[in-house]
Amino acid sequence: VLPGGTLTVIIADTMRDGKRAGMPKWVIRCCQRMGFKLEANFKQWMAGTGFKNWHRARGTETVDDEDTLVFRRP
């Protein structure tokens, strides 16, 4: 990514051992180590897929939102 360019990452958390794993925090740290600066973080609800509906119907906890992270290269 050239200086002034942007990098957009769309990521959803996952469930590990019944707890929500904070993937966006990890992605933010990694991108900042590579020299990017976080410009925006949007959280949006996603309706889900058949895979999530199948798990939800069986009582498994699911993550129903995702983060859109926008980074800029200084």
N, C-alpha and C positions, 0 to 999 in steps of 0.2 A: 504494500500500500504506500503510495507516494505521500510526502508531507502535505497536509491539508485534506487528504482523502479520508473516507469513513469506512468503518467495518461494522456491519450489523450482524448480531448473533441472536437467533431465536432459540430459546432453551426452556425446557420444562424440568422441574424437580422430579426426583424419583423417590420411591418409598424403600427404605432399607430397615429391616428389623422392626417394622411398624412405625418408624419415625421418618419424617420428611428430610431428605438429604438436600442441603443447600447448594445446589449446583451453580446458580447465578453468582454467588459470592466467590466461588472458586474460579469461574470464568473471568470475573472482574479482576481478581488478583493476578491471574496469568496474563491477561491482556495489558494490565498496567506494568507488569514486569517487562513486557515487550516494547514499552514506550507509548502505548495508547492512553488517551485520557477519556474517561467516561463522560459522554455528553448527555445521554438520556437513558432512562430505564422505565419502560412501560410494562405494566402487568395487565394481562387480559385473560378473561375467562374463556375457556375452550369447551365446546359442547362435548367433545370426546368422540371416540370411535367405537366400533363394535367390540374391539378388544377391551376397552375400558368398561363398556356396558356389561360385558360378560363378567368381569371381575366385580363390578358394583353389585350385580345381581346375586353374587355369591357372598356378599358381605365384606369383601376386601376393600380396604381404604385406598382411594385413588387420589391423584393430584389432578385438579381440574382447571388449573391456570398455567400460563406460561409467561416468561419474561422476554421482552425484546430489548436488547442492550445495543446502544449506538455508541461507538467509540470513534474518536478522531485522532489521526496521527499529527502531532504538532510539527 
